[in-house]
Amino acid sequence: MTEIYPNWLEKEMLTGIRRFNIDAYLLALEGWRRGLTLSFYSHETHRTDLEIIGFDPIGKLFSLSSQDKTHFFYRTRGDKVSNEAVGIGNDKMLTKQYLKNAGVPVPEGFAFTTDTPVDEVAGTAFKRRGPFVIKPVFGSLGKGVVTQIENEETFKKSLSYVQSAFDYTDFLVEQHVSGEDLRVYVVDDKVVAATTRIPANVKGNGNDTIEALIDAKNEVRRLNPHTSTRLIKVDDRLEQFLAGQGLSLASIPEEGQLVYLKGESNMSAGGDSVDVTDKLSPYLKEVAVNAVRAIPGLHHAGVDMIVEEDAAVVIEINTTAGSALHVFPNHGLHRNIAKSIIDYYFPETMALKTSDKLYFNYRRILQQLRSNEIQQLEVTDAPLGTIHAKRYVISGKVQKVGYRIWAENTAIREGLHGYARNLKNGNVVVVVGGTDPEKVENFKELCYEGPKRARVKAVKEYVWDKRIRIGFSIR
């Protein structure tokens, strides 16, 4: 199992930040750390022509600015991606037409609507060679997708289920292509990450039931920011899938036995992710790059492929593809998608010496945007350069005398960042950091002064090598 957090992030930074907000935060953080001015916008602020479809934009709509230019972003998608490209990407049938015209391999299939009789759809499908996949034309996250449909009776039942369970009206039937489910992220004609997605599964230990193994695996998934809201859900479909293998939730798999729980490999359905960037063949890279090129006005996106050995078909293009899949894989290396995107939009910042010790309070920004009190919020610019930091523990009469407030005011005056916190033993801890080492060192002497009512006995000094949140807070 991969270490959960890459070296440029840590748990505290992402606590309480989930799903699509992770993508926005990681991209905004990367640009901000390079000295770009970062502003977030409420959903009612019309400051960009980015098309937003289907998701709450709070905290996901932001801009990054240098002295010369400003670019707007929605999650991972920047304003260099045209609205035409977004429209094409949201229509799976239209995407297929563009890909096919460009010579990119795609699975065979046809479109239909809820007005088309089920018998007619099934009759048309089974004139071709199966098995088949049913999926909505405008769907996402694997919702409404049914795979590996072998016979006409199952096809009709699956179609009836999808049409009754979801609000979709337009659908695709495609030939089911066996192989690995691969997501490839392309930026400016370069593959920057590739991740294989494996259907939800558990591995037997010879003692526990499948139900217990699912519970144990979900506990691990809760620790990963990307999978914490994508747990393995026990439902009728999962139990039916097990029954098809002669198993149930009460079955006890043998030691090392791998049991698949669902047919689809979507992360939202409890799938696993494995980074395969360094193993991707030149051919598969070419297919992914050509797929993005095939869509007018598309310069970076996620390409979904089914791969068998070195053959592949493209099944979908995500114009607003998530980055967390590649940053937080269940297995393999972490890939910094945000870095590649910022390199593309602001190439002049590539040579800047950035610090990954600083971060900003994204959760507080989300709270303010959701309060509907503001339309635009600009984050304090990140100081460029090496961050020097110290932890000072102050003893004496330092609690209930306003010491933390004094520390906050003094740190802000000195242009330093950090926090002050009371300890249970009566001491106060103050962490300060900034690009001026002299100011950080001199803060120790200031701590001896403190507010008027304080009586400082000693100040102990420690090196602080952890990250620091921009600004100063009282904890």
N, C-alpha and C positions, 0 to 999 in steps of 0.2 A: 504494500500500500504506500502510495506517495505521501510525503510530508504535505500537510494540508496547505500551509501558507508559503508562498515564494518569498525570497529574501527582500523584496521591495514592499511587502505588506506584512501585517500582523493582525491577530484576532481582534484587538481593541478597535482598530480602524473600521472593521466591518460588522461589529456587533449591532444587531438590529437592522442591518441593511440586507435586503433579500431580493431575489428574482431580478427583474429588469433594471432596478435601481443600481445593482452591482455594476452592470455594463456602463451606465452613465457615470457613476462615481469613479471607476477605474480610468476612464478616458479623461474626465475632467481633472483628476488628480495628476495624471501624467503631464498634461499641458500646463497646469498650474505650477508644478514643480520645476518646469523649465522657464519660469519667469513670465509666462503669459497671463494676461488679466482675465479672470474667470468671473462670469456673471450667469446667474440662474434666472429663469423667467417663469411666471405663473402661466397657467394654461390660457388665460385671457389676453396675454400679451402677444400681439401679432408683430413679431420682429423678424420673422424668417418665412421663407416660402417652403420650408420643409413640410411635407405632407405627413400628418400623424393619423394613423388608422388603427382603431381597435383597442388602444391601451391608454391608461391614465398617464398623462404627460408630466404630472407633478414630479419635479426633481430630475426629469430626464431631458428637459429642454434647456440648453445652455449655450453660451458663446465663449470663445477664446480669442483674445486679441493681442497682437504685437503692436509696435509703433506704426506699422505700415498697413495692417489688414486685420479684418475680423472674419472668423468663420463660425457658423452656427451648427449645432449638433443636436440630434435626437438619439439618445442612447449611443450607439456606435456609429450611426449614420450621419455623415457630414453633408454640408450644402453643395459639395461638388457632385454628389449623386443627384441626378435630375428627378423631378416628379414623374416624368415619363418612365424612367427606369423603375421607380417604386411601383407605379401602376402595373407595369409588365410583371414585375416580380410577385405581386400579390395575386395575379391571375395565372394559375398553374398551367392552364391550357395555352394561354398566350405565350408564356415562357417557353413551353415545349416547341411552339411554332418558330420562335426566334432561334432557339438552340438547333433545331432540325435544319433550318435554313443555313445556319453557319457550319453545318457538318459535325455538330457535337452529338454524340450518341445519346439517345433517349429511349425509354421503353415504349412499345407500341400501345395505343389506347384510343379512347374516344370520350367525348363529353356528352352529358345528358342533364336533364333537369327533373325536378320532382313531378312535373307534368307528364313525363314519359312513363307509360305503364311498366311495371316491374317485369312482366313477362317479356315485353319488347326489349328491354335493356338486357335481360338474361339471354334472350335468344340471339341478340347481336353479339354479345360477349362470347358465347360458347360456339360461335362460328370460328373463333380463333383458338389457339392452343393455350391452355391454362397452365398453372393456377393464376388467379387474378387478385388484384388489389382494388378496393373501392376507397376513394378519398374525396373530400370536398375541394372544389376549385379554389375557394377563397379561405380555406382553413389554415390553422397553424397549431404548433405544439402537439401534433399527432392526434388531435381531437377529430373524431369521426372517421379515422382510418382503420380499415379492416384488411388484414393481409392473408396470404396463403389460402385463398378460397378455391377449393378443389372441385366442387360439383355444383350443379345448378340449384339444388335444394338449399344448400348452405349459402349460395350467392343471394338467393331471394330473401332468406331469413336475415342475412347480414345487411342487405340494402334496406329492408323494412325497419331494422333496428336503428340504423344510422339516421334515416329520414324521420323517425319518431322521436329519437333521443336528442337531436340537435336541430338548430334553426336553419341549417344550410339548405339552399335551393338548387345549387349547381354542383355537379359531381363529375368525377373522372373514373373510368374503369381502365386499368392498365394491366398488362401482363406482369405477373409477379416475377421479379428477377432475384435469384438466390445469390447470396454473397454477403460480404461485410458492409455494414452501414458506415459510411465515411463522411465526415464533415471537414471540408478544406476551406481555410480562410485565405482569401487573396486580397492583396493590397497593391495597386499600381503594377499589375502584371507580375507580381511575385507571390509565391506561396509562403506564408509566414507561419502557418500552423496547420496540422492535420490530426484529427482525432477519430478513432474508431469507437462506435457506440454499440454496446453489446446488450441484448435484451435482459430484462430483470432476471436474476438468477440467485441461487444459493448453493453453497458447497457443503456436502454432508460431512459429519464427523463421526457417524456411527452411533451417536447417542441421542441427539436432539431431533424433534419433529421438524417438518418443513415450516410449520407455523412459528416455532421457537427460533429457527434460523432466520426467518424473515424479521422477527422482532429484533434479534441481535444485529442484523445488517442495517436495519433502520436506525439503530442507535449510533452506528458509525456514520451513516449518511447525515444525521443531524449535526455532526461536527463540521461538515464541509459547507461553506456558504452557498455553493451552487446546488448541492443535493439536499440541503436541509428542508426545503419545501417541495422536494421531489422524492418523497418516500415511496416504498413499494406498497401499493394499496391492495389490500385483500378484498376482492369483490367477486361477483358471480363469474366474470370473464376469467379471472385468475383460476378459480376453482375448476371451471370447465376446461381450461388449458391443461391443468394438472390431470384431470380425469381422462383427457385424451392420451395421456402417457401412462395410464393405469395407476395414478398416484392421487393422494389427497393431502390436506393440511396436516393430517395425523401421521402420514408416512414418515419413516425414519430412513433417510438416505445413508448409504454406506460411506465410510471414510473416503474423502476425495471425490465422491460422486457429484457431478455438476448437474443441477436441476434447473431447467429454464421455466420461468413462471408466466411469461407472456411471449407472444410472437413478435410484436413490434419492439424496436430498440430505442425508442424515444426516451430521453432522460426524464421527461415528465411522467413516463410510465414506470419509472424505477430502474431504468437502464444504467449500465456502467460505462465510464469513459476511459479510453486508453490513448495516450499521446503516441502518434506514429510519425511525427513530422520528419524525423531523420531517416525513416525507412521508406518514405514515399518515392516511388519510381519516377523517372523523368516523364514517362508517358502519362501517368496520373496527374502530375503537375501540369502538363500541357493541356490535358482535358479540362482541368479546373480553371486555368487561366483563359482558355478559349471560351469557356462558358460565360465568364464575366464579360469578356470582350464582346460577346454576341448580343448583349443587352445595351442599347444606346444610352449613354449618359451614366453608365455604372462603372465605378472605378475601384470600389472595394466591396466585398460581400462574402457571405458564406455559401459554399457550394455543397449540396448533398448528393452523394453518389453511392451506388451499389457496386461493389468491386468483387470480382471473382478472379483470382490469380492476378493477371495484369490486364484484364478486360474490365470495362466500366460503362455504366450508363448514368447520366445525370437525371435525378428525379425532382430536384427543386433548387431554386436560388433564393437565398434570404438576403434581401437588401438591407435589413436592419438586424443582422445576425448577432447573437449573443457572443460575448467574449469570454464569459465566465467558464464556459465549457472547456476552453483551452487553458485558462489560467488555473483552474482547480480540477484537473483530471483526477479520477480515482487511482490511476496508475500512470507513471511516466513523468516526463519533465513539464514544468510550468512554462507557458508561452505568453509573452507580454504583447498581446495584440494592440493594446493602447499605444505602446511605443511606436509600432509600425504605422499606425494611423496618424499620429502626431508628426512623425517623420515626413509623411506624405503631404500633410496640410501646411506644416511649418518646417520645411527642411533647414531653414537658417538656424533652428534651435538645436540641431543634432550635435553640434560641437560644444554646446554650453555645458559647463560643469554643474550638474544638478545634485541635489541632496535628497535621498530617500528617507531621511530622518524626520522630515516635516510632513504633516498632513493637516487637513481641515475638518471641522465638525460637520459632516454631511447630514447626520441625523437632525441636528438643530436647524439646518437649512430646510430640510423636508418639513419640519414642524412649522416653520415660519411661512413657507409657501402654502401649506395646507390650511393655515389660519385665514387665508384670503385677506391678509392685512397689507400685503405688498405685491407689486407686480414685477419688480426686478430687484435682485440682490447681488451685490458685487463682493466677492471674497477678497480679503486683504491679500495683496500680492505676496508671494513667497520670496523671502530673501535668498538671493543666489549666492552660492559659495559653500564652503565647509561649515557645518554647524558644530559649535562647541557647546557643551552642556555640563552642568554640575548639579548634584543633589546635596542640599544643605539641610542638616537636621539641627534645629535650634532648641535648646533647653533653657529652663528657667521659668519665670512667670510670663508665659507666652500665649496661654489660652484665655479666652474671655476678656481679652484686652484689645481686640481689633487687629491682631497681628496679621492674619491672612489678608484682610482688606488692605492693610498697609503694604504687604508684599505685592499684592496685585497692582496697586497704584505705582509703587516704586519700579516694578518690572516694566510696566507700560511706559513709564517716563524714560527708562533706559533703553527702550526698544527691544526688550527681551520677551521670550515666550516661555510658557510653562504652566505650573499650577502650585497651589499651596493647600496643604491638608493637615488637619489635626490628627495626632496619633493618640492611641488609648493611654499611653504612659504620660500624657501631659505635654509632650513635645510637639513641635510643628515641623513638618517637612516642606521644603520649598525646592522645586526643580526649575531651573532657568536655563535657557539656551538661546544662542544667536550666532551670527557670523563674526562678531567682534569678541575675540577671546579675552581681551582686557576687561570689557564690561562684565563678562561672565565671572571672571576671577574677582573683580572688585565688589561684586554683589555680596561676597562673604562679609566684607567689612561693613557694608550697609546693613546686613542682617543683625550685627551687634547693636546697631542703633535702634531699629524698630520703632513702634509708636510710643508715645509718651508714657503710657501706663505699663508698658512692658519692662521686665527686668531680665535681660539676657545673661545667662551664665556662660554658655559655650555654644559654638557653632562647629559642628563636625562636617567635613567636606568629603564627598564621594564623587567618583567619575560616573557620569550618566551616559550610557551608550544605547539606551532605548530611544524610541521615537518620541517626538514632541508635537503636540497639537498647536497649530498657529493661534496666537492670542494668549491670554492668561485667564485661568479659571480657578475658582475656589471650590474645593471638593470636600 
